[in-house]
Amino acid sequence: MLFPLPGLASNGAALYAEHCAACHGATLEGQENWRVPNNDGSLPAPPHDDSGHTWHHADQMLHDYTRLGGQETLR
């Protein structure tokens, strides 16, 4: 279960604005050049639309990536 707290999913817009929008954009647009790796090999935040890539990942992988960070998840 990804959302163990009752009502947490209903707060999605507020949680996104607080924790995600700084990188993924207020309108889900992602960061510029999101397909080009940064100097450390990580990728900028992708958009959350059909042009991004998060839609094809399993929910658990996205949960772990968000909770633990990309480097920890990909080990």
N, C-alpha and C positions, 0 to 999 in steps of 0.2 A: 504494500500500500504506500503510495507516494505522498499522500496528504493525510497524515494521521490525526490532525487537529480538525474538529468539526468547524465548518464554515470557512476554512482556509481558502478553498478554491474560489469562493465568492468574493474574496478580496484580491483577486488576480490583477486587476487594473492598478490598484494602489501599490501592490507588491512590485509589479513590473516597473511602475514609475519610480519607485524608491530604489530598486536594486538592479534593474536591467537597462533602463532607458539611456543611462549615461553612455553605454557602449553600443547597444543595439538600436538606439534611436527612439524618440517619442512616437514616431509613426512606423516603427518596425523596419526602418530603412537600412540598418546596419552601418558599419564604418566604411569609409571610402577605401577602395582597393582591397576589399575583404578577402579576395582570392590570392593575394600576394603575401607570402610569409614575412613576418617581422624579422629583425636581425637575430632574435633568439630562436627562430623556427616556428614560433606560434603564429596563428592566423588572427587577423583582426576579427571583431565580432561580425558575423554574417547577418543579413537581413532575415526577418522571420516571415518570408513570403515564398512564393513558388520559385524565386530565383536563388534563395538561400539553400542551405543543405540540412538544416536541423530536422526537417520533416521526415527524412529517411532513417534517422537514428531511433533506436529503441528507447522507450520512456526511461528505463532504468539507467541507460548510458547517459542520457541527458540529465537525469537527476544527480547521478554521481559526478558528472562534469561540473554541474552548477554547485554542488555541495562541496566537492573536494578540490576543484580546479582542474584545468586541462592536463597539466603535467602529471598529476597524481593519477588521474583516470586512465591515461594512455600508457602507464607503466605496465 
